[in-house]
């Protein structure tokens, strides 16, 4: 699952980055600086999801408890932290670079 989401973010960099699409769906018209941020954030999500995929793969070779702990709890906590952090940064960035 993580690799699929990571690929969605990565492949969107060929066109309109996913974060920019999310912002547009929230009714935001992005200026050039904001579009640059959206591209960077999309790239960060792609790398983050790739890292989760690698760690998830490594847990296959560990104990069942380690696999369950990472894939059933820790990965979701990390995704929530990434999502919340990115959302807060995006809101601040959009407000700072509004009409510039």
Beta strands, then each sheet from edge to edge (+ up, - down):
end
